[in-house]
Each structure stands twice: as C-alpha cells, then as structure tokens.
Amino acid sequence: MRVLIFTIGKTAVGKTTLAKRVAKKLKFEYLSEGSIKKSLVEKYTYKESLSETLRNFGYKKTIKMSTVLLKNKNVIIDASFHKKFRRKWLYDSLRRRVDLLVAIYIDCPNKTKIISRINKRKLMPKNSENQADSIKVYNKISKEFNVPNITEFSIEADSAIIFINTDTNEISKTQIKIKNKKSELFFTKLIKHIIKNLGK
C-alpha cells in the first residue's frame, strides 16, 4: 500500500517535530519543503521568505520529488501548505499514485506560546530569517491561512485529515473518507502513534 502524509500549519506549531517522529517510526521518506525552498537560493533571507515566486518553486519541487519517491517508498512532506491552491497542486500530482492520503493539520491557538517557541529556538537554520522575522512570517501566514477540509481532496484514493491542537496537546477531530481495510488499519496505527508523541 502506498501512503503520502503531509502537514498543514503555521510557523512554530510543531510540524517538523511531529513529521520527523512519524517518518522515523513508520520508516517513511521525509521531505522538508522549507529546506528544499532554501536550497534554491544562495542566501535565504527575510525577503526571500516572503517571495511567493520562491514559495511556489519550493512547493512544486517538493511535490515533484514526492511523486518520484512514491514509486518505491511512502512519503511524509513537512510543509505549511497554508494556501489551498498549493494543496491542489499536490492532489493533482497524486492521481492514482497513492492508496491513502493523510493531512495532519497542526494548530496552536495560543499566540503567546507560539512567540515563546520562536524566541526559544537556540539555533535558527543557516541563512534563514532571524527570530523577529520568523514572527513576521507567522503573522503573514496567519492572515492568509486556508483551513483544510476533506471536501477539497480531489483524489480518488482513501483520504483523511487529522486536526491537532498543540496548545492542549490533543487530537481535536478527524475527517475521514476511507473504504479500504488496509487504509483503515494504517490510519488507526498513525493515530495511536501521534497520541503517544503529543506533548513530548
């Protein structure tokens, strides 16, 4: 069974931490859209972080890499996917390539906690924006954010969205369109793993 998982969420909500843990536990290939995007420029600055053109290139390259990897491996994409049209690029690229598509939407409604997480980052990525700029990026993404819904999944495969609140460290709800028994068993396994790792 071929599976692709992708994250949706704002800055500093816990996407990367959870995505890496899931990838390690389930032996998925891990793709970071942020790292791929930053590799496209000689020096990544705050100006580049706001560039829609660079973001689009980053997402398109990440999606293309995922479709190649899916020929032999299951994949998890660590990205914000905060705009619906970029998620549609992913859905359109995956037609008949996967048996199960899972979105993990991670949110932290407590902005004070978000700012604290950004300020506590001991080492920002090389050539990345500084902490003050990360907060500006968070504010920009928040204004543009399109919350996902299972109805937007324009794909024939089984699909689901897991909604996670990292302020309270709980799964707040799920939206599921699963018919296949193998998909159902995998999804149950994924939920158990996420619950086990929330708050760690």
Backbone torsions as a table, in degrees:
resi	resn	phi	psi	omega
1	MET	NA	132.3	-178.8
2	ARG	-100.4	128.7	-174.5
3	VAL	-128.7	139.0	169.4
4	LEU	-125.9	131.0	176.1
5	ILE	-116.1	140.2	173.9
6	PHE	-139.9	148.5	179.8
7	THR	-93.9	153.5	173.2
8	ILE	-133.8	131.2	178.8
9	GLY	167.2	165.6	-179.1
10	LYS	-82.2	-178.8	178.0
11	THR	-62.9	137.0	170.3
12	ALA	63.9	26.7	176.9
13	VAL	-90.8	-11.4	178.9
14	GLY	112.3	16.9	-177.5
15	LYS	-61.2	-50.9	-174.8
16	THR	-65.1	-43.7	179.7
17	THR	-57.3	-48.8	-178.0
18	LEU	-69.6	-42.0	-178.3
19	ALA	-61.6	-42.2	179.6
20	LYS	-66.6	-38.5	178.8
21	ARG	-66.5	-42.1	178.3
22	VAL	-64.0	-44.6	-179.6
23	ALA	-59.5	-43.8	-179.3
24	LYS	-67.1	-45.0	-177.4
25	LYS	-66.9	-42.6	-174.4
26	LEU	-96.3	-0.1	179.7
27	LYS	60.2	46.2	176.0
28	PHE	-93.1	152.4	171.5
29	GLU	-75.0	128.3	-176.5
30	TYR	-99.1	127.1	175.8
31	LEU	-121.3	128.1	176.8
32	SER	-105.3	112.1	178.4
33	GLU	-62.1	-36.1	179.9
34	GLY	-62.3	-45.0	179.6
35	SER	-66.6	-40.4	178.9
36	ILE	-64.5	-43.0	178.9
37	LYS	-61.7	-44.6	-178.0
38	LYS	-67.4	-25.6	179.8
39	SER	-73.0	-12.3	-177.0
40	LEU	-83.4	-11.0	-179.7
41	VAL	-125.8	154.1	-178.9
42	GLU	-67.3	-41.4	177.9
43	LYS	-138.4	122.6	-177.6
44	TYR	-91.6	117.7	-178.2
45	THR	-123.7	179.2	178.1
46	TYR	-58.1	-38.9	179.7
47	LYS	-60.1	-45.3	179.1
48	GLU	-66.0	-33.2	-178.2
49	SER	-65.5	-22.2	179.7
50	LEU	-96.3	-4.1	-177.0
51	SER	-74.5	114.4	178.5
52	GLU	-66.3	-32.8	178.9
53	THR	-63.5	-46.8	179.0
54	LEU	-65.2	-41.5	177.2
55	ARG	-58.3	-44.7	-179.7
56	ASN	-62.3	-43.8	177.2
57	PHE	-61.0	-42.7	-179.9
58	GLY	-61.3	-45.3	179.8
59	TYR	-66.1	-43.6	-178.2
60	LYS	-63.8	-40.2	178.6
61	LYS	-67.5	-40.9	178.9
62	THR	-62.5	-45.4	-179.9
63	ILE	-63.3	-42.2	179.2
64	LYS	-63.1	-42.7	178.3
65	MET	-62.2	-38.3	-178.9
66	SER	-65.7	-38.2	-179.4
67	THR	-67.3	-33.3	177.2
68	VAL	-69.8	-46.1	-179.0
69	LEU	-64.0	-32.7	-177.2
70	LEU	-64.4	-13.4	177.6
71	LYS	-64.6	-29.2	-176.3
72	ASN	-128.7	-13.4	-173.3
73	LYS	-139.8	159.2	167.4
74	ASN	-84.3	150.3	-170.2
75	VAL	-132.3	144.6	168.5
76	ILE	-123.5	129.4	179.0
77	ILE	-104.4	123.4	176.9
78	ASP	-96.4	107.1	-177.0
79	ALA	-158.2	166.9	178.3
80	SER	-82.5	-35.6	-178.9
81	PHE	41.2	44.2	-173.7
82	HIS	-78.6	-11.4	177.6
83	LYS	-110.5	133.6	-174.2
84	LYS	-61.4	-35.6	-176.0
85	PHE	-66.1	-29.6	177.2
86	ARG	-74.4	-33.1	175.3
87	ARG	-65.2	-34.6	178.6
88	LYS	-65.5	-34.2	174.6
89	TRP	-57.2	-42.1	-179.9
90	LEU	-64.9	-48.7	-178.9
91	TYR	-58.4	-44.6	-177.5
92	ASP	-64.6	-32.7	-178.4
93	SER	-76.5	-19.0	-172.1
94	LEU	-97.0	2.4	-177.4
95	ARG	-51.9	118.7	178.0
96	ARG	65.0	13.4	178.1
97	ARG	-97.4	-20.6	-177.6
98	VAL	-129.6	156.3	174.6
99	ASP	-96.3	-26.7	-178.6
100	LEU	-144.0	130.7	176.7
101	LEU	-120.1	123.8	-178.3
102	VAL	-124.6	126.5	172.5
103	ALA	-101.1	134.9	173.9
104	ILE	-111.1	103.9	-179.5
105	TYR	-91.3	114.2	-175.7
106	ILE	-110.3	127.3	-178.8
107	ASP	-135.1	150.9	172.7
108	CYS	-135.9	97.9	-176.6
109	PRO	-64.7	-15.4	-177.7
110	ASN	-85.2	96.5	-176.3
111	LYS	-64.7	-33.0	178.3
112	THR	-59.6	-40.3	178.2
113	LYS	-67.2	-37.3	178.3
114	ILE	-62.2	-49.1	-179.9
115	ILE	-60.3	-39.7	179.1
116	SER	-63.9	-41.8	179.1
117	ARG	-62.9	-42.3	179.3
118	ILE	-63.5	-44.0	-177.7
119	ASN	-70.1	-22.4	-179.0
120	LYS	-89.1	-4.1	178.7
121	ARG	-64.1	117.0	-174.0
122	LYS	-75.2	-31.6	-176.6
123	LEU	-140.6	109.3	177.0
124	MET	-76.0	151.3	-179.4
125	PRO	-58.0	147.0	179.3
126	LYS	-56.2	135.3	179.6
127	ASN	62.3	22.2	179.7
128	SER	-96.7	172.4	175.7
129	GLU	-68.8	155.3	178.9
130	ASN	-78.6	-178.1	-174.6
131	GLN	-63.8	-40.7	179.2
132	ALA	-63.3	-39.9	179.1
133	ASP	-69.3	-32.9	176.6
134	SER	-61.0	-37.3	178.0
135	ILE	-66.5	-39.3	177.5
136	LYS	-64.3	-40.5	177.8
137	VAL	-63.6	-42.2	177.4
138	TYR	-57.3	-45.7	-179.4
139	ASN	-63.9	-39.3	179.6
140	LYS	-66.3	-47.5	179.9
141	ILE	-62.3	-38.0	179.7
142	SER	-59.4	-40.0	-179.2
143	LYS	-69.5	-31.1	-175.1
144	GLU	-95.1	-3.0	-166.5
145	PHE	-66.6	130.9	173.6
146	ASN	-107.7	107.6	179.8
147	VAL	-65.4	133.4	-176.0
148	PRO	-75.1	156.7	173.9
149	ASN	-144.1	144.0	-175.8
150	ILE	-59.2	-24.0	-179.1
151	THR	-67.3	-18.8	-179.7
152	GLU	-80.9	-10.2	-176.6
153	PHE	-73.4	95.5	-179.5
154	SER	-88.8	65.0	-176.0
155	ILE	-147.1	145.1	-176.1
156	GLU	-79.7	-19.4	-177.2
157	ALA	-68.3	163.5	171.5
158	ASP	-58.6	146.6	-176.6
159	SER	-150.9	158.0	180.0
160	ALA	-161.0	155.6	172.2
161	ILE	-125.5	132.1	174.9
162	ILE	-107.7	121.5	-179.3
163	PHE	-98.4	119.6	-176.5
164	ILE	-119.1	134.1	175.3
165	ASN	-107.7	110.9	-178.1
166	THR	-90.1	5.9	169.4
167	ASP	-81.7	-44.0	179.1
168	THR	-98.5	-6.0	-179.6
169	ASN	55.7	59.0	178.9
170	GLU	-149.9	156.9	170.1
171	ILE	-82.8	116.7	-175.3
172	SER	-81.8	-32.8	176.4
173	LYS	-170.8	170.5	173.8
174	THR	-135.4	153.1	170.9
175	GLN	-124.0	126.2	-169.2
176	ILE	-133.1	133.7	169.8
177	LYS	-130.9	78.6	-176.0
178	ILE	-125.1	128.9	178.3
179	LYS	-114.9	-32.9	-175.9
180	ASN	-77.3	136.4	-177.6
181	LYS	-64.5	-39.4	179.2
182	LYS	-63.6	-39.7	177.6
183	SER	-63.6	-40.8	179.4
184	GLU	-62.8	-43.3	-179.9
185	LEU	-66.2	-41.5	178.8
186	PHE	-65.1	-43.1	-178.7
187	PHE	-61.6	-41.3	177.2
188	THR	-61.8	-42.1	177.9
189	LYS	-62.6	-41.7	179.7
190	LEU	-64.4	-44.5	179.0
191	ILE	-59.1	-45.5	-179.0
192	LYS	-61.7	-41.3	-179.8
193	HIS	-66.0	-41.5	-179.9
194	ILE	-64.2	-46.4	-180.0
195	ILE	-58.7	-40.8	-179.3
196	LYS	-63.3	-30.7	-174.0
197	ASN	-100.1	-8.0	179.8
198	LEU	-65.0	132.4	177.3
199	GLY	86.6	-4.0	-179.3
200	LYS	-84.2	NA	NA
